Amino acid sequence: MALICALSFTASGQIGSYLGPGVLSGGAGEIGTRSGAQVDLRYYFDVEGVYDTGLQPFAVNSKGDLVQVNGLHGVQADVGVYGTHRWRQAALGLDFTGNFYDYTNFSGYNNATVNLMLGYTYQQSRRLVYDMRVVGGTSSLGYGAPGFYGTTPVTATSDVVNTPTSLLFDSRVYYLQPTMDMTFIQTARTSYTIGGEGYFVRREATGLASMNGYNLHGTIQHRVTKNQTIGVNYAHIHYDFPPQFGQSDMNTAQLFFATSIGRRWTFNIGVGATQAEVQGVQQVSLSPVVAALLGVSFGQQTFYREDYYPAGRILLNGRFKTYSVGLSASQSVAPGNGVYLTSNQQTASLNFSYTGIRKWNFGLNAGYNKLSGIGQGIQDYTGFTGGVGLTYALTRALHIIARADSRYQAIDVIGYNRTGYRATLGLGFSPGNVPLSLW
């Protein structure tokens, strides 16, 4: 982070929008932006009371039933930095949260959570632009990092490693995703982007699959008018699942259209297809004769399958003086959650933030996620999340912070369904001329 900040000070002024309105980009992108007046870099500290219910550790009781932890209460301390800084040739976006929590009635979840999103865009010349981004952190809660409830900014190469809301188990996970792209601007209307990213996910619980992977991608885009851009992108994606759960390779291509609607709205839609080759291990029923011989009814066998799936996304963003709103939906092949491996995935999300009332900031988010395992022979997973939060400035530096969230998970055919809730209330310190905006 220090290196990127040092490099950025070699530029001056403000970088332009080289991709056009509504075009998804990496690098600084929308990282660190909030509703209302934008801030350069803003830090905050807070201490809150916390109440959690519906946590699902990776464990069973003496009867073989899944353990569920309810009614946890304690204290949570947070530290964070967010904001953007722009020069003529460079832009920096930062969103960092560190959370430390202590439950008075159950020490098993006393620990820390960290999430970092850092993006840097540098325009070396009139024709060359570099985008660098890193996403990394650790969490043991499927809600995501306490205090980090916003949706990850949607980019041309989506951030796949920090989507904890689809986790079935509240178990410690570590993740990292570095990305680097280079864009060649042939003319004022046409540009070409090539790049790559790596995936690294490690899960502490024995029995849950970890994940390694990479993504090599390219994009061609053409600005038809000042406000409209068309293009095509292609990506080759690889996942493998240590220790020995299998691997998959995907080739995906999409046509996209991006435009601005008036001065405040941007719209992006992409349509395409994904070819997926998946190898793994699946459980099978043994014949009665073999079962009688071995004394077991089920066995395992390796499998290989090739399938084609639709791929697409829709994104609508509005950014106004006092509020911002974002709607998104996508269809893709994803690396799953440690139980579900390579999966056909559908997602949808809504995010709203308002800073139009003096001293107040309000945030709201909702999400939907469905996973269908490819070749695993297990039933679909469905999850819903929702939450609201607010901050109120008691003084220029002292703020009341409150947040409530819920999570619902279901695997209907086997009767699995869980609902969990989280609530926090406390005081935060963050000097600034505008209300503290965390969501």
C-alpha positions as CSV (number, residue, x, y, z in Angstrom):
1,M,0.0,0.0,0.0
2,A,2.9,2.4,0.9
3,L,4.5,1.6,-2.5
4,I,1.3,2.4,-4.4
5,C,0.9,5.7,-2.5
6,A,4.5,6.6,-3.2
7,L,4.1,5.9,-6.9
8,S,0.9,7.9,-7.1
9,F,2.6,11.1,-5.9
10,T,4.6,11.3,-9.1
11,A,1.5,12.5,-10.9
12,S,-0.5,15.7,-10.6
13,G,-3.9,17.0,-11.6
14,Q,-6.8,14.7,-12.3
15,I,-7.1,11.6,-14.5
16,G,-9.9,11.5,-17.0
17,S,-12.5,8.7,-17.6
18,Y,-10.7,6.9,-20.4
19,L,-13.2,4.0,-20.7
20,G,-16.4,6.0,-20.9
21,P,-19.5,6.3,-18.7
22,G,-20.8,3.0,-17.4
23,V,-17.9,0.8,-18.5
24,L,-16.7,-1.5,-15.8
25,S,-13.1,-1.0,-14.8
26,G,-10.5,-2.3,-12.4
27,G,-7.9,-0.2,-10.7
28,A,-9.2,2.5,-8.4
29,G,-12.7,2.2,-10.0
30,E,-15.4,2.9,-7.4
31,I,-13.3,1.7,-4.4
32,G,-13.6,4.1,-1.4
33,T,-16.4,6.2,-2.8
34,R,-19.5,7.0,-0.7
35,S,-22.7,8.9,-1.1
36,G,-22.6,12.7,-0.5
37,A,-19.5,14.8,-0.7
38,Q,-16.5,12.6,-1.6
39,V,-13.5,12.6,0.9
40,D,-9.8,12.3,0.2
41,L,-9.0,9.7,2.8
42,R,-11.0,9.3,6.0
43,Y,-10.2,7.2,9.0
44,Y,-12.5,6.1,11.9
45,F,-12.4,4.1,15.2
46,D,-15.4,2.8,17.0
47,V,-16.4,0.6,20.0
48,E,-19.8,-1.1,19.8
49,G,-21.9,-3.6,21.6
50,V,-22.7,-6.6,19.4
51,Y,-25.4,-9.3,19.4
52,D,-25.2,-12.3,17.1
53,T,-27.5,-15.3,16.6
54,G,-27.7,-18.1,14.1
55,L,-24.0,-18.7,13.7
56,Q,-23.1,-22.1,12.1
57,P,-19.7,-23.5,13.1
58,F,-18.2,-26.4,11.2
59,A,-19.1,-28.9,13.9
60,V,-21.7,-31.5,15.0
61,N,-23.0,-32.5,18.4
62,S,-22.9,-35.9,20.0
63,K,-26.1,-36.9,18.1
64,G,-24.5,-36.0,14.8
65,D,-26.6,-32.9,14.3
66,L,-25.2,-29.6,13.1
67,V,-24.3,-27.2,15.9
68,Q,-25.8,-23.7,15.9
69,V,-24.7,-20.9,18.1
70,N,-27.3,-18.4,19.2
71,G,-27.5,-15.4,21.6
72,L,-23.9,-14.3,21.5
73,H,-23.2,-10.8,23.0
74,G,-20.1,-8.8,23.6
75,V,-18.0,-5.9,22.5
76,Q,-16.6,-5.1,19.1
77,A,-13.9,-2.6,18.2
78,D,-13.3,-1.4,14.6
79,V,-10.7,0.6,12.8
80,G,-11.1,1.7,9.1
81,V,-9.9,4.0,6.3
82,Y,-11.8,4.8,3.1
83,G,-11.7,7.4,0.4
84,T,-10.3,8.3,-3.0
85,H,-7.6,10.6,-4.3
86,R,-7.1,11.7,-7.9
87,W,-4.4,13.3,-9.9
88,R,-4.2,14.2,-13.6
89,Q,-2.5,10.9,-14.4
90,A,-3.4,8.7,-11.4
91,A,-6.3,7.7,-9.1
92,L,-6.2,5.8,-5.8
93,G,-9.1,4.1,-4.0
94,L,-8.9,2.6,-0.5
95,D,-11.5,0.7,1.6
96,F,-10.1,-1.0,4.7
97,T,-11.7,-2.4,7.9
98,G,-10.2,-4.2,10.8
99,N,-12.6,-5.6,13.5
100,F,-11.8,-7.1,16.9
101,Y,-14.6,-8.7,18.8
102,D,-15.0,-10.3,22.3
103,Y,-18.1,-12.3,23.2
104,T,-18.7,-12.4,26.9
105,N,-20.7,-15.7,26.8
106,F,-18.7,-17.7,24.2
107,S,-15.0,-17.2,23.6
108,G,-14.8,-19.6,20.6
109,Y,-15.6,-16.7,18.2
110,N,-13.3,-14.1,19.9
111,N,-11.0,-13.1,17.1
112,A,-10.3,-10.5,14.4
113,T,-11.6,-9.8,10.9
114,V,-9.8,-7.8,8.2
115,N,-10.9,-6.7,4.7
116,L,-8.8,-4.6,2.3
117,M,-9.7,-3.3,-1.1
118,L,-7.0,-1.1,-2.7
119,G,-7.0,0.1,-6.3
120,Y,-4.6,2.2,-8.3
121,T,-4.9,3.6,-11.8
122,Y,-2.0,5.2,-13.6
123,Q,-2.1,6.8,-17.1
124,Q,1.5,6.6,-18.2
125,S,0.9,8.3,-21.5
126,R,-1.9,9.4,-23.8
127,R,-2.2,5.8,-25.0
128,L,-1.2,3.5,-22.0
129,V,-3.2,3.1,-18.8
130,Y,-2.4,0.6,-16.0
131,D,-4.9,-0.7,-13.5
132,M,-3.8,-2.4,-10.3
133,R,-6.1,-3.8,-7.6
134,V,-5.7,-6.1,-4.6
135,V,-8.5,-7.6,-2.4
136,G,-7.5,-9.5,0.7
137,G,-8.4,-10.4,4.2
138,T,-9.7,-12.9,6.7
139,S,-13.0,-13.6,8.4
140,S,-14.7,-16.3,10.5
141,L,-18.3,-15.0,10.0
142,G,-20.5,-15.7,7.0
143,Y,-22.0,-12.2,7.4
144,G,-18.6,-10.8,6.2
145,A,-16.3,-8.6,8.1
146,P,-18.3,-6.9,10.9
147,G,-18.7,-3.3,9.8
148,F,-18.0,-4.1,6.2
149,Y,-21.4,-4.7,4.7
150,G,-21.3,-2.9,1.4
151,T,-21.3,-4.7,-1.9
152,T,-17.9,-5.1,-3.6
153,P,-17.8,-2.7,-6.6
154,V,-18.6,-4.6,-9.7
155,T,-15.7,-4.6,-12.2
156,A,-14.9,-6.1,-15.5
157,T,-13.1,-8.8,-13.6
158,S,-15.3,-9.5,-10.6
159,D,-13.8,-9.9,-7.1
160,V,-14.6,-13.6,-6.4
161,V,-12.7,-14.3,-3.2
162,N,-14.5,-12.0,-0.7
163,T,-18.2,-13.1,-1.0
164,P,-18.6,-14.5,2.5
165,T,-22.4,-14.1,2.5
166,S,-22.6,-17.4,0.5
167,L,-20.6,-19.3,3.1
168,L,-22.5,-22.2,4.7
169,F,-20.3,-22.3,7.8
170,D,-19.0,-19.5,10.0
171,S,-15.4,-20.8,9.9
172,R,-12.1,-19.0,9.5
173,V,-11.2,-18.2,5.9
174,Y,-8.2,-16.3,4.4
175,Y,-8.4,-14.8,0.9
176,L,-6.3,-12.8,-1.6
177,Q,-6.9,-11.6,-5.2
178,P,-4.4,-9.4,-6.9
179,T,-5.3,-8.0,-10.4
180,M,-3.3,-6.1,-13.0
181,D,-4.6,-4.7,-16.4
182,M,-3.1,-2.7,-19.2
183,T,-5.2,-0.7,-21.6
184,F,-4.0,0.6,-24.9
185,I,-6.0,3.5,-26.2
186,Q,-5.7,3.3,-30.0
187,T,-8.0,6.3,-30.6
188,A,-10.3,8.5,-28.7
189,R,-13.0,5.9,-29.3
190,T,-11.3,2.5,-29.4
191,S,-9.2,0.8,-26.7
192,Y,-7.9,-2.7,-25.9
193,T,-7.3,-4.2,-22.4
194,I,-5.4,-7.3,-21.4
195,G,-4.7,-8.5,-17.9
196,G,-4.8,-11.2,-15.3
197,E,-5.6,-12.0,-11.7
198,G,-4.9,-14.7,-9.2
199,Y,-7.2,-16.3,-6.6
200,F,-6.1,-17.7,-3.2
201,V,-8.6,-18.9,-0.6
202,R,-7.6,-21.0,2.5
203,R,-10.2,-22.5,4.9
204,E,-9.1,-23.7,8.3
205,A,-11.8,-26.3,8.8
206,T,-10.7,-29.7,7.7
207,G,-13.3,-31.0,5.2
208,L,-13.9,-27.7,3.5
209,A,-12.2,-27.2,0.2
210,S,-9.7,-24.3,-0.3
211,M,-9.2,-22.7,-3.7
212,N,-6.4,-21.6,-6.0
213,G,-7.0,-20.1,-9.4
214,Y,-6.2,-17.5,-12.1
215,N,-8.0,-15.4,-14.7
216,L,-6.5,-14.3,-18.0
217,H,-8.7,-11.8,-19.9
218,G,-8.9,-9.3,-22.7
219,T,-11.4,-6.6,-23.7
220,I,-12.1,-4.6,-26.9
221,Q,-14.3,-1.6,-26.5
222,H,-15.5,1.2,-28.8
223,R,-17.2,4.4,-27.8
224,V,-20.0,4.9,-30.3
225,T,-21.0,8.3,-28.9
226,K,-19.8,10.4,-26.0
227,N,-22.1,8.5,-23.7
228,Q,-22.3,5.0,-25.2
229,T,-19.8,2.2,-25.5
230,I,-20.0,-1.3,-26.9
231,G,-17.4,-4.0,-26.6
232,V,-16.5,-7.7,-26.2
233,N,-14.5,-9.4,-23.5
234,Y,-13.1,-12.9,-23.1
235,A,-11.6,-14.7,-20.1
236,H,-9.9,-18.0,-19.5
237,I,-10.4,-19.0,-15.8
238,H,-9.0,-21.9,-13.8
239,Y,-9.9,-23.1,-10.3
240,D,-8.5,-26.0,-8.3
241,F,-9.5,-27.1,-4.9
242,P,-6.9,-28.3,-2.4
243,P,-6.2,-30.7,-0.9
244,Q,-7.7,-33.0,-3.6
245,F,-11.3,-32.0,-4.5
246,G,-10.9,-31.4,-8.2
247,Q,-10.4,-28.6,-10.7
248,S,-12.1,-26.8,-13.5
249,D,-11.3,-24.6,-16.5
250,M,-13.7,-22.1,-18.1
251,N,-13.7,-20.0,-21.2
252,T,-16.2,-17.2,-21.2
253,A,-17.1,-14.4,-23.7
254,Q,-19.6,-11.6,-23.4
255,L,-20.8,-8.7,-25.6
256,F,-21.6,-5.6,-23.5
257,F,-23.2,-2.2,-23.9
258,A,-22.6,0.7,-21.5
259,T,-24.2,4.1,-21.4
260,S,-24.9,7.1,-19.2
261,I,-28.6,8.0,-18.6
262,G,-28.7,11.7,-18.0
263,R,-26.0,13.2,-15.7
264,R,-26.4,10.9,-12.8
265,W,-27.1,7.3,-14.0
266,T,-24.9,4.7,-15.7
267,F,-26.1,1.4,-17.1
268,N,-24.1,-1.7,-18.2
269,I,-25.4,-5.0,-19.6
270,G,-23.4,-8.0,-20.8
271,V,-24.6,-11.2,-22.6
272,G,-22.6,-14.2,-23.5
273,A,-21.8,-17.8,-22.6
274,T,-19.3,-19.9,-20.6
275,Q,-17.8,-23.3,-21.6
276,A,-16.9,-25.2,-18.4
277,E,-14.8,-28.3,-18.1
278,V,-15.1,-29.7,-14.5
279,Q,-13.2,-32.6,-12.9
280,G,-13.8,-33.9,-9.4
281,V,-15.0,-36.5,-7.0
282,Q,-18.7,-37.4,-6.5
283,Q,-20.5,-39.8,-4.2
284,V,-22.4,-42.8,-5.8
285,S,-24.6,-45.6,-4.6
286,L,-23.1,-49.0,-4.8
287,S,-24.9,-52.0,-6.2
288,P,-26.5,-54.3,-3.5
289,V,-23.9,-57.0,-4.2
290,V,-20.9,-54.6,-3.8
291,A,-22.5,-53.0,-0.7
292,A,-23.0,-56.5,0.9
293,L,-19.3,-57.3,0.1
294,L,-17.8,-54.0,1.5
295,G,-20.4,-53.3,4.2
296,V,-21.0,-49.7,2.9
297,S,-23.8,-48.4,0.7
298,F,-21.9,-45.5,-0.9
299,G,-18.6,-45.0,-2.7
300,Q,-16.7,-42.3,-4.5
301,Q,-15.7,-41.9,-8.1
302,T,-14.0,-39.3,-10.2
303,F,-15.9,-37.5,-12.9
304,Y,-15.3,-35.2,-15.9
305,R,-18.0,-33.2,-17.6
306,E,-18.2,-30.4,-20.2
307,D,-21.1,-28.0,-20.1
308,Y,-22.2,-24.7,-21.5
309,Y,-24.0,-22.0,-19.4
310,P,-25.3,-18.5,-20.2
311,A,-23.2,-15.7,-18.8
312,G,-24.3,-12.1,-18.2
313,R,-24.7,-9.2,-16.0
314,I,-26.9,-6.1,-15.5
315,L,-25.7,-3.1,-13.5
316,L,-27.5,0.2,-12.9
317,N,-25.8,2.9,-10.8
318,G,-27.0,6.3,-9.7
319,R,-24.8,8.9,-8.0
320,F,-26.4,12.1,-6.7
321,K,-25.2,15.0,-4.5
322,T,-26.8,13.4,-1.4
323,Y,-27.3,9.7,-2.2
324,S,-26.2,6.8,-4.3
325,V,-28.0,3.7,-5.4
326,G,-26.9,0.5,-7.2
327,L,-28.7,-2.5,-8.6
328,S,-27.0,-5.5,-10.1
329,A,-27.7,-9.0,-11.2
330,S,-25.4,-11.7,-12.7
331,Q,-25.2,-15.2,-14.1
332,S,-21.8,-16.9,-14.0
333,V,-19.7,-20.0,-13.2
334,A,-18.2,-19.5,-9.7
335,P,-15.8,-21.4,-7.4
336,G,-18.4,-22.0,-4.7
337,N,-18.0,-21.8,-1.0
338,G,-15.9,-24.8,0.2
339,V,-18.9,-27.2,0.2
340,Y,-20.2,-26.3,-3.3
341,L,-17.2,-26.3,-5.6
342,T,-17.4,-25.1,-9.3
343,S,-21.0,-24.0,-9.5
344,N,-23.5,-22.3,-11.7
345,Q,-24.3,-19.0,-9.8
346,Q,-27.0,-16.4,-9.9
347,T,-26.7,-13.2,-7.9
348,A,-28.6,-10.0,-7.3
349,S,-28.0,-7.0,-5.1
350,L,-29.4,-3.6,-4.1
351,N,-27.4,-0.9,-2.3
352,F,-28.6,2.5,-1.2
353,S,-26.8,5.2,0.8
354,Y,-28.2,8.6,1.8
355,T,-26.4,11.6,3.3
356,G,-29.0,14.3,2.6
357,I,-30.0,15.1,6.2
358,R,-27.5,17.2,8.3
359,K,-25.4,15.0,10.5
360,W,-27.0,11.7,9.3
361,N,-26.0,8.9,7.0
362,F,-28.3,6.0,6.2
363,G,-27.4,2.8,4.4
364,L,-29.4,-0.2,3.1
365,N,-28.4,-3.3,1.3
366,A,-30.0,-6.6,0.2
367,G,-28.6,-9.6,-1.7
368,Y,-29.5,-12.9,-3.3
369,N,-27.2,-15.8,-4.1
370,K,-27.9,-19.3,-5.6
371,L,-25.4,-22.0,-6.2
372,S,-25.9,-25.2,-8.3
373,G,-22.9,-27.5,-8.0
374,I,-21.6,-28.8,-11.3
375,G,-21.2,-32.6,-11.2
376,Q,-21.4,-32.9,-7.4
377,G,-24.9,-34.3,-7.3
378,I,-26.0,-32.1,-4.4
379,Q,-29.1,-29.9,-4.1
380,D,-29.1,-26.2,-4.8
381,Y,-28.1,-23.7,-2.2
382,T,-30.0,-20.4,-1.8
383,G,-29.1,-17.4,0.4
384,F,-30.6,-14.0,1.1
385,T,-29.1,-11.2,3.1
386,G,-30.3,-7.8,4.1
387,G,-29.3,-4.9,6.4
388,V,-29.7,-1.3,7.4
389,G,-27.2,1.0,9.1
390,L,-27.0,4.6,10.2
391,T,-24.5,7.1,11.6
392,Y,-25.2,10.4,13.5
393,A,-22.7,13.1,14.1
394,L,-22.9,14.2,17.8
395,T,-19.9,16.5,17.2
396,R,-17.5,17.0,14.3
397,A,-15.6,14.0,15.4
398,L,-17.9,11.8,17.5
399,H,-20.6,9.7,15.9
400,I,-23.3,7.2,16.9
401,I,-23.1,4.1,14.8
402,A,-25.9,1.5,14.6
403,R,-26.4,-1.5,12.3
404,A,-28.8,-4.5,11.9
405,D,-28.4,-7.4,9.5
406,S,-30.0,-10.7,8.7
407,R,-29.0,-13.8,6.7
408,Y,-31.2,-16.7,5.5
409,Q,-29.7,-19.9,4.0
410,A,-31.5,-22.9,2.6
411,I,-31.0,-26.3,0.9
412,D,-34.7,-27.1,0.6
413,V,-34.8,-30.7,-0.4
414,I,-32.9,-31.9,2.7
415,G,-34.8,-29.5,5.0
416,Y,-31.8,-27.3,5.8
417,N,-32.6,-23.7,6.5
418,R,-31.0,-21.2,8.9
419,T,-31.8,-17.6,9.8
420,G,-29.3,-15.5,11.6
421,Y,-29.3,-11.9,12.9
422,R,-26.6,-9.4,13.9
423,A,-27.0,-6.0,15.6
424,T,-24.4,-3.5,16.7
425,L,-24.7,-0.1,18.5
426,G,-21.8,2.1,19.7
427,L,-19.7,5.3,19.3
428,G,-17.2,6.1,16.7
429,F,-14.4,8.7,16.3
430,S,-13.8,10.2,12.9
431,P,-13.0,13.9,12.4
432,G,-14.6,15.4,9.3
433,N,-16.9,18.0,7.8
434,V,-19.5,15.5,6.5
435,P,-21.3,12.6,8.3
436,L,-19.4,9.4,8.6
437,S,-20.5,7.1,5.7
438,L,-19.7,3.4,6.3
439,W,-22.1,1.8,3.8
